Amino acid sequence: KETQADCSSPAGKDTEPTPQLALLRKQFSVRLRVGEGGSSRQFELVHERVMGKIAWPAAEALASYFLTQAGAAADNVLIELGAGCALPSLAAAASGAFGRVIATDCSADRVDIARRNGELNGLHLLETHHLDFCELDCMDELVGAAPGGCVICAADVHYDPEAMCNLISSAASLMRRRAERETHWSAAHCPPPDQFILARSAVFEHNDSLMSSIALEEGLRQVESRSL
């Protein structure tokens, strides 16, 4: 389902593409199977051959991971930042592990692709929102008072070091804000700790040291690192 956030900023106006770019941006559908064994699933995706509108390897790996999380608490909420075609969000919505799944992007075109991909796969749980991940208040409003934990995720944002740093800072700020609110919960009703999952393809490993230093500055503690 597509919803509009009251605090969403207006989408930028696209410039008229050149004939060569118009050909490159021609949309096409692909069928992609992710996951292994009983947790695997096939997704149909609308793609464009441009950055942010195609499923990168890290998105496939993150989607595979979410498909294995079927036993998680169903009152958890997941928000994907810089979602593009939103493959991880689609997998999260299909897994049954989340009560809400929110795919966000700063581009109105990419939000539209995420919405269409949700519809193509019959995943009506998927919400799509136009969001710049520097807008902490808007991000907090979208997540709301989740009765379970919150999972914040992103895949292959490492190509732009500045964007990656801003995303990590915003995710850490949201987690701190939610943690401060949760100090008022009783022990019996306190939700599980929030998680921040950042996936990257091997081609972007040169930014790992920067990612680690920013995460450390923001007070984030690495719990697990895995290769998928």
N, C-alpha and C positions, 0 to 999 in steps of 0.2 A: 504494500500500500504506500502511496505517496502522501506525505504530510508536509506542511509548511511551518517552519519555526518562526515565531513572532519576531525574533531578533535576527533573522537571517539578513545578511547584507545583500544588496542588489547585485545580480550577476553582471560581469563586464560585457560590453558589447563586442562581438566578434568582428574582426576585419574581414573583408571579402577575400577569399583565398585565390591564389593564382591557379590557372588550369592544372599545372603539375601537382600542386598541393591538393586541389579538389579531387584529383584521381587517387592520390595517396590516401585521402581521408574517406574514401568510399567505404561504407560500412558493410560488413559481411558477418555471417553467423558461423560459429565453429562448435563442434561437440567435443568436449574435453572430459576425460575420466580422471578423477583424482582419488587418492586413497588406495588402500590395499585390502584384499580379502573381503570379508563381510562388511567392512566399513566404507568400501569404495562406492562412488556414485558418479554418474555422468551428468554434466551440466551443459546446457546450450547457452552460448554467450554471443552477444553482439560485440564486435570488435571494430576498431579502426587501426590502421598501421601507424599510429602516432603515440608519443609518450603519454602515459596516463589512461589510455583507452584500450589497452591490451593486457592480457594476463601474463605477468612476468614469472620466472621460476619461483621466486620467494612467495608469491601469492598462491601458487599451486601447493607449495610445501605447507604454508599456513592453513590452507583449506583442508589438506589431508589431516593435519593435526586436529582441527576442530571436529572433523568427522569421527574422531576416536573419543570424543568427550561426551558421549551420549549419557553417561552416568552422572554428569554434573547436575547441580541444583537448577531446576527449571525456572527459578525466580531470578536468576542472574540476568544482567543486561550486558550486551556487547556493543561497543561503538568502534567502528573502523574509521580511521582518519586518512584522508587522501585515498579514498577507496577505488577510484577509477571504475573499472568494470565490476568491482565488488565481489570477486570470486571467494575470498575468505568469508565475507558476510553471507554469501549464498550457502556456503558449507555450514556455517554456524546456524543459520536458520533451518537447514535441513537436518541438523544433528539432533534436535529436540533438547539440547542442553541449555537453552536460553529462553527466557520469557519474552525478551525483546532483543531485536537485532537492528542496529542503526548504522547505515552506510552513509558516510558524509564525504563531500569533496568541495573544494573552493570554486570549481568550474560547473556552471549550469549544464553544459553539454555532457560532462561526465556523470553528473547526478542523474540526468535523463537516461544515460546508458545503464546505470545501476538499476534504475527503476524498471526499465524494459527487461533487463536480465532477470529480475525478480519475477516479473510477470511470465516470461518465457518458461521459467522453471516451476511455476505454480507456487511460489514461496510468498504467500501473502503476509507472513510474519515480518518480512523485510520492510523497514522504514527507510526512506531516502530523504536527505536534507542537504541543502546548500550551506556549507560551513567552512570558514577559514579557521584552521586549528589554532590560530593565535587568539581567537575570540573565546576566552576562558568562560565568561559568563554564559555565553550561548551554549557552549559545550556542557556546562553544568546544568543548564535548564533542560537540554535534550535528555540527558541521562536521568535527571530527576532523583527522587528519593527511592532508589532501587532497594527493594526489600532483601535482595540477595547481594552478592558481590558484583563488582563492575570489572569487565575486561576491556581494556583499551588496546587496540592493535593497529598496526600499520605494516605494509609490505613494500619493500624496495623504494623507500623515500631517501635512501642514501646517495642517490645520484646528485642531489643538491644539498651540500653540507649546511647551508644556512637554513633551509627548510627542515632538515633533519634536527638541527639544534633547537629550532623553534617548536617543533613537534614534541621533542623530549621534554622541554621546559613546560609546555602546556599540559602534557600528560601528568607530569610530576605535580604540577600545581593543582590539577583536578583531584589527584589522589590525596594530596595533603588536605585540601578543603573538605573532601568527603570524610577523611579520617577524623578531622576535628569535630564534625557533626556526629560521628559515630561514638564519640566519647560519652554522649548522653544516653546511649542505648544501654539497656540492661544486659548482663552477661548472657542471659537465656535467649535474647533476641538480636544480639549483635551479629551482623552479616560477616561472611568470611572476608579476609583482606582482598583489596582490589589487586588486579594484575595488569602489568603493561607488557605486551608482547610485540617485539620488533623483529621482523624477518627481513633478511637481505640475501640477494643472490651473490655468488662468489665473485662476480665482476666488480662489486663495490666493496670488497674487503679492505681496500686501502683507507677507508674512512672509519674503520673499527676503533682505532685509538681515539679519534675525536668523539665518537659515540660514547665510549667508555668514560672519557673525561667529563663530558657534559652530564652524563647520568650520575657520576660521582658528585659533581658540583650540586646537582639537584637533590641529593640525598637518596638516590635510588640504589638499592642493593640487588646485585645480580644473583638470582636464585638458581638459574639453570641455563646452560647453553648447550644446544644440540645441533647436529648436522642432519638435514633431512633430504 
